Amino acid sequence: MIRVEAIWKYFERQPVLKDVSLEFEQGKTNLIIGRSGSGKTVLMKCLVGLLEADQGKIFYDDRDFSAMQFKARKKIRKEMGMLFQGAALFDSMTVEENITFPLNMFTTMSRQEKRQRVDFCLERVNLGAVHHLLPAELSGGMKKRVAIARAIAIKPKYLFCDEPNSGLDPPTAILIDKLINEITHDLQMTTIVNTHDMNSVMEIGDSVAFIHEGSLWWSGSREQILHTSNKELNHFVYATELMRTIQNQKP
Amino acid sequence: MPRIVRFHRQNISNLAVRKHTGMKLFYHIGKYFILLWMIMQRPERASIYRRQTIAEMDYLGLDSLGIVAIVSVFMGAVVTIQTAFNTDHPLLPTYAIGFATRQAIILEFSPTVISLILAGKVGSSIASEIGTMRVTEQIDALEVMGVNAASYLILPKIIALVIINPALVVISMFLGIFGGYAAAGLTDVVPLSNFIYGILFEFSQFDILYAMIKTVVFAIIIASVAGYFGFYTRGGALQVGHASTKAVVFSSIYIILFNLILTQILLA
């Protein structure tokens, strides 16, 4: 479980996160939704330590991450996997080298064990013989799947996904969403997904938090999201014609 | 997280000093030394760093052998011909041409000019490689994994250049003197026996040591300055290009500056 307590973050003295408090449960796909520029990515970067929150605390299973020194943080970081918006695969390495990288860095596995782990991770994300391909030779969806395979290679307890289906066609986006959801439940990870895609919310959102202008405006389940009276959230949820049609069909 | 790094990450973007040109210099010097401090942390896995260093020696060093060889041969030839034309006097012995060529090549041309050429070739390559990794979030991916990205990306390059650059400079010295010898033989500006006598005349081993000390310092400057500009790239492809240009310009300036300082310290 990850707990966030009263996080504030400023850029050039302008607050981009304002007193955000949240809990992300283990074994669930926790979604952070909001419009572009609402502060979702900043919140995620604060969670993983790429940015320092100016105020507030972050707890990983009751371990105070925000108060930790560099070495203590490293221990928690080895329990994290992250899927970046652009996949962030190491472009000079092959798919196999990308997935093996964290294993080489942090485990004492034999070559054979690493090979087996790579095969398992690639199989888990439904990719076959792509071991020797370079990231530039993969499609957008395949890159995302390899990035997931790399993220789960060291069996993380916490998985962070920053807009995992941005730039993908709808079927591939749903495939990636479902994959993240399955892996989360199978491996009992605490997964946090940043998205502004309502399809993702309806497909995989076990719990949903809505961030607007840097503040937490609403949190609840995906069933509750369709019946909320929160004006800003409704404006976000029913922005598309499809969702408005669904809304109009509600009894 | 160490206090100095935390302060750096939290406040450096908000510091008002960034806006004052006069303070910008101190801001960058401070940031550069914080990066060096991060680079010098204990590696996560020494064997990976070793492998990376060998790969960098191949990529940054051996790949530069061609340009170093061409520049050195022609540099030596030109120095010999220029010296011969400018010292054409009955009171000056002709072996002085060989002597002047050797001293110029060993003391200045090979360590400094070759380092300046490497600053252009290797420095831009390092800055654009690391800069691209920054803007495509690859460095963020390393940091989230718990890898010290600054150390993993820059330390092997510094070590590789510190090892390989002196070797390149020694090769450059040989080829430079050979170029001078070839020019002497082809143009007849000086008898070959006199040229060789001049080459061997009053040779001091300290000159080689002096050249090696300079080369090592220049290697550290090339890798760390280029690494600095690459590591702190912000934006996109255009900014990667700017970082690469800045890396070449600033490492060249520092090489010239440190050349003066080291010459004063070591030869005064």
Chai-1 contact restraints between the chains, C-beta under 6 A:
chainA,res_idxA,chainB,res_idxB,connection_type,confidence,min_distance_angstrom,max_distance_angstrom,comment,restraint_id
A,V48,B,V144,contact,1.0,0.0,6.0,A-B,restraint_1
A,L50,B,D140,contact,1.0,0.0,6.0,A-B,restraint_2
A,E52,B,R9,contact,1.0,0.0,6.0,A-B,restraint_3
A,E52,B,Q10,contact,1.0,0.0,6.0,A-B,restraint_4
A,Q69,B,M1,contact,1.0,0.0,6.0,A-B,restraint_5
A,F70,B,M1,contact,1.0,0.0,6.0,A-B,restraint_6
A,F70,B,P2,contact,1.0,0.0,6.0,A-B,restraint_7
A,K74,B,G146,contact,1.0,0.0,6.0,A-B,restraint_8
A,R77,B,G146,contact,1.0,0.0,6.0,A-B,restraint_9
A,K78,B,G146,contact,1.0,0.0,6.0,A-B,restraint_10
A,M80,B,V144,contact,1.0,0.0,6.0,A-B,restraint_11
A,M82,B,V144,contact,1.0,0.0,6.0,A-B,restraint_12
A,F84,B,E137,contact,1.0,0.0,6.0,A-B,restraint_13
A,G86,B,T136,contact,1.0,0.0,6.0,A-B,restraint_14
A,G86,B,E137,contact,1.0,0.0,6.0,A-B,restraint_15
A,A88,B,E137,contact,1.0,0.0,6.0,A-B,restraint_16
A,A88,B,Q138,contact,1.0,0.0,6.0,A-B,restraint_17
A,A88,B,A141,contact,1.0,0.0,6.0,A-B,restraint_18
A,F90,B,Q138,contact,1.0,0.0,6.0,A-B,restraint_19
A,P102,B,M145,contact,1.0,0.0,6.0,A-B,restraint_20
A,N104,B,I48,contact,1.0,0.0,6.0,A-B,restraint_21
A,M105,B,E44,contact,1.0,0.0,6.0,A-B,restraint_22
A,M105,B,R45,contact,1.0,0.0,6.0,A-B,restraint_23
